[in-house]
Amino acid sequence: MRKSLIKRLTLACLTLLMGWSLSAQSQVTLSGTVVDDYDEPLMGVGVIQQGTSNGVATDLDGKYSITVPAGAVVEFSYIGFKPQTVVASQTATVNIKMLPDTELLEETVVVGYGVQKKSDVTGAISQVKQEDIMNRTITTPESALQGKTAGVQVFSSSARPGAAPSIQVRGISSNGSSNPLYVVDGRRTSSIAGIDPNDIESMEVLKDGASAAIYGAEAGNGVIMITTRRGAGDGKISYSYQLTSQSLNHMPKVMNSEQYMQYFIENGRYSLEDFYGNWDFKTNTDWLDYSYENSLMHHHNLSFSAGNEKGNLYVSATYLDNNGMFAGDADVYKRITTMVNGSWKFKPWLEVQTNNQVEYYQARSVSEGSDYGSAVLSALQLDPLTPPTYSPDNLPYFMQEYLANGRKLMQDENGDYYGISYFNPSENVNPRIMRDRGYSTSQGFNINGSTAVNFMPGSTSPSLPAWATASPHTTPTATPCATM
């Protein structure tokens, strides 16, 4: 009986020892380096055994080391890249190249020095993507934010062609300016008016005060970050043309001739005799309709895009011709913009990047926004009793006196004199007189950009044998074994 018990205990110990030996020998250690599609090391890549909490993250040089059971599936994951998996079948060096996931990138936003998931920062960051900008009749990047970003106020104080709206991200500031900080491709700038919306890949608005931790006091009014387009694909030429018809959506209601006469008679400024002597009781001029007309805007864009793992290039040229709604060719904005974005990797350790925008514009506009000499205000204030023009042989007596006293009166292209009001002798006269006697013109040439040379020491690693390197599309296939 005793011998039988000893035999059973001995057999049990041997079984436990064999099981421990098999378990110890079935563990596999994988190590290597994780890089992106430009062969740059990726820090913080998650390396985890699927179905468990056993995992590590790559270090500053993209290196990792993990021990898992033989046959386990190890997954490599990183925001903005497609996940890769390998089967742990032997102790080996497994290098992984992560490939960008364009669909996943759409769910991330730029937050300064990196990216985060959009779902994690919805309250603090608003994003406008390229598809939100396309097919909209906008000419400035600021207009792309209007109606697309919660908590961001976009004010258009002028309908003048080329006028950029103002933006308030965090309300009215107490430091003398409420303008946000603009960052284009990592470069701070005071204006984004020279960027054509067709060249924008995405726009992020940093609305919380934490953005000051990155950009300092300049970010006190919020930050608007713009990422311009980059080259991709085998080479593609694109052309787009946009024709826009512009018209006033709402005309303010003003008094007609009878209402105007009754109003001034009742307040005692003019008598009925004044109107008998200076009005034909027929004229009822609508100065708003006389001052504004429908107009057209032409927008052309031509671009070229190409890129691969060695480099990329994006080149575009845009021509904008916007004739404003004020009658005639007095408010016109023309702009030519070009963009050249490129990145070339000459060596594994040497990369050259360049981002450049060039803008040339010409603008002409009528006077606006002034109590004195405003063409827009004159169309609202001028009395409806005055006709737009008088023929030379039908001038009222006070205009004849002006000419007799040597004063010069303005005429239109037909030789008729522009109408001058007897009842409203103010600075705001006939809107077309305001248009022709004084207008502002401006033109400018702006160049913004940056060029950088990136040196990446240590990016060249010793060559590894073929069996020790796994591509992202293959897995080690050696069969695990145990020695007893």
ABEGO torsion letter per residue (X at the ends): XAAAAAAAAAAAAAAAAAAAAAAAAABBBBBEBBBBAAGBBBBGBBBBBBGBABBBBBBAAGBBBBBBBBGBBBBBBBBGBBBBBBBBABBBBBBBBBBBBAAAAAABBBAGABBBBAAAAAAABBBBBAAAABGBBBABAAAAABGABBGBBBBBABABBGBBBBBBAAEBBAAGBABBBBBBGGBBBABAAABBAAABABBBBBABAAAAAAAEAAAAAEBBBBBBBBBBEAEBBBBBBBBBBBBBABBBBBBBAAAAAAAAAAAGABBAAAAAAABAGABBBBAAAAABBBBBBBBBBBBBBBBBAAEBBBBBBBBBBBBBABBEAABBBBBBBBBBBBBBBABAABBBBBBBBBBBBBBBBBBBGBABGBAAAAAAABBAABBABBBAAABBAAAAAAAAAGBBBBBBAAGBBBBBBAABBBABBBAAAAAAABBBBBBBBBBBEBBBBBBBBGABBBBBBAAABBBAABBBABBBBBBX
